[in-house]
């Protein structure tokens, strides 16, 4: 991808350029694994993988420019904000935190939704993403009695679903969100929120709650982030493993057949060219899907051949 003169990126709600730069500088100093860094950038900060790589480059660029000791090397704060913040932090200069949390009306709306849930009223969501995320934050952090907390989590799931459907509606006939668009960034945040709620549901005695929670994650990912094999592969494997834990291995194997069918073309592609970070992740999910099917149904010549080709590509990528 060729970058324009504007090297800015769109960040998830509640995060800031300073947060992102500080994280990357710390991760570099501590030698954090690249895979872990990319996971944080693409999930917590909701960056597409191309933007994540750009962010890593620009933050290091700011450090290098600061080390030059030449004032004229200061990056343009408007065109290259990540490098500019990194430059200033390297020199010990102040940088404002530009994180934008929910507004007072949005917080009030979130509290009203939770209060209705505490009274046992039917769940009522919000199409406002900021409200849905605030409802989720408060519900997941709640230390109220189990019965009340359960109703709060249901309210959070309802809000996440309503907000996600509003994002989907804004796409119209578009099959999924453009990477880095507001709908993409909100889709990543809503999927993460749905996973938080699902983790709480997993502790409940009813296994279908976890399945329904992962179904919500899947709806968000496939409809808003569907162009990303890495995001789709993850949620498909999560759901399949949930079915397997809940005693339905046949359903688990059937669920990941789509991963094998949709991702097999990546093997042809990356036998001829090097995979990027997100492609490696997708190929790992493809291999995991094949292994799950083989575990449940037994192997076949076609599956064994596809698994072997996938392993070779992953081994070569790891060696590079």
Residue pairs with C-beta under 8 A, 6 or more apart in sequence:
1 50
3 54
5 79
6 79
7 54
7 58
7 79
7 80
7 81
7 82
7 83
8 78
8 79
8 80
8 81
8 82
9 47
9 51
9 54
9 55
9 82
9 180
10 46
10 51
10 180
10 181
10 182
10 185
11 17
11 20
11 45
11 46
11 47
11 185
12 44
12 45
12 46
12 185
12 188
12 189
13 100
13 101
13 129
13 130
13 133
13 185
13 186
13 189
14 99
14 100
14 101
14 133
15 44
15 45
15 46
15 99
16 97
16 98
16 99
17 81
17 82
17 85
17 98
18 85
18 89
18 95
18 96
18 97
18 98
18 99
19 45
19 97
19 99
20 41
20 45
20 55
20 59
20 82
21 59
21 62
21 82
21 85
21 86
21 89
22 89
23 40
23 45
24 37
24 41
24 55
24 56
24 59
24 86
25 59
25 63
25 86
25 89
26 32
27 36
27 37
27 40
28 59
28 60
34 277
35 277
37 52
37 56
38 49
38 52
38 277
41 47
41 51
41 52
41 55
41 56
42 48
42 49
42 52
42 188
42 230
43 188
43 192
44 192
45 52
45 55
46 184
46 185
46 186
46 188
46 189
47 55
47 180
48 179
48 180
48 184
48 228
49 228
49 230
49 276
49 277
49 278
50 179
51 179
51 180
53 277
54 82
55 82
58 80
58 82
58 83
58 86
59 82
59 83
59 86
60 86
61 75
61 80
61 83
61 86
62 75
62 82
62 83
62 84
62 85
62 86
62 87
62 88
62 89
62 90
63 86
63 87
63 90
65 73
65 74
65 75
65 83
65 87
66 73
66 86
66 87
66 88
66 90
66 91
67 90
73 87
74 84
74 87
75 83
75 84
75 87
76 84
77 84
85 95
88 94
88 95
89 95
102 110
102 130
102 131
102 133
102 134
103 130
106 128
106 130
106 131
106 134
107 134
109 126
109 128
109 131
110 126
110 131
110 134
110 135
110 138
111 138
113 124
113 125
113 126
113 131
113 135
113 155
113 159
114 135
114 138
114 139
114 152
114 155
116 124
116 155
117 123
117 148
117 151
117 152
117 154
117 155
118 144
118 148
118 151
118 152
120 151
123 151
123 154
123 155
123 157
123 158
124 155
124 158
125 132
125 155
125 158
125 159
125 160
125 161
125 162
125 163
126 132
126 135
126 159
126 162
126 163
127 162
127 163
127 165
127 166
128 163
129 163
129 166
129 167
129 186
129 189
129 190
131 159
131 163
132 156
132 159
132 160
132 162
132 163
132 190
132 193
133 163
133 189
133 190
133 193
135 155
135 156
135 159
136 156
136 159
136 160
136 193
136 196
136 197
138 152
139 149
139 152
139 153
139 155
139 156
139 197
140 153
140 156
140 196
140 197
140 200
142 148
142 149
142 152
143 149
144 152
149 200
150 204
153 197
153 200
153 201
156 193
156 197
157 194
157 197
157 212
157 213
157 216
160 190
160 193
160 194
160 197
160 216
160 220
161 216
161 219
163 186
163 190
164 187
164 190
164 216
164 219
164 220
164 223
164 224
167 177
167 183
167 186
167 187
167 190
167 224
168 223
168 224
170 183
171 177
171 183
171 223
171 224
175 226
175 227
176 222
176 223
176 224
176 225
176 226
176 227
177 183
177 184
177 187
177 224
177 225
178 184
179 227
179 228
183 224
184 224
184 225
186 224
187 220
187 221
187 223
187 224
187 225
188 225
188 231
190 220
190 224
191 217
191 220
191 221
191 224
191 225
191 231
191 235
194 213
194 216
194 217
194 220
195 213
195 217
197 213
197 216
198 210
198 213
198 214
198 216
198 217
201 209
201 210
201 212
201 213
202 209
202 210
202 213
204 210
207 242
207 245
207 246
210 242
210 246
211 239
211 242
211 243
211 246
214 235
214 238
214 239
214 242
215 239
217 235
217 238
218 235
218 236
218 239
221 231
221 232
221 234
221 235
222 232
222 235
225 231
225 232
226 232
228 278
229 262
229 263
229 266
229 278
229 279
229 281
229 282
229 285
230 278
230 279
230 281
230 282
230 285
232 259
232 262
233 259
233 263
233 281
233 282
233 284
233 285
233 286
233 289
234 281
234 285
236 255
236 256
236 258
236 259
236 285
236 289
237 256
237 259
237 285
237 288
237 289
237 292
239 255
240 252
240 253
240 255
240 256
240 289
240 292
241 252
241 292
243 249
243 251
243 252
243 255
244 252
244 292
244 296
249 295
249 296
250 296
252 292
252 296
253 292
253 293
253 296
253 297
256 288
256 289
256 292
256 293
257 289
257 293
259 285
259 286
259 289
260 286
260 289
260 290
260 293
260 303
260 306
263 282
263 283
263 285
263 286
263 289
264 286
264 306
266 275
266 279
266 282
266 283
266 286
267 283
267 286
267 306
267 309
267 310
267 313
270 279
270 283
270 313
271 309
271 313
274 317
274 320
275 283
275 313
275 317
280 314
280 317
283 310
283 313
283 314
283 317
284 314
286 306
286 310
287 307
287 310
287 311
287 314
290 303
290 306
290 307
290 310
291 307
293 303
294 303
294 304
294 307
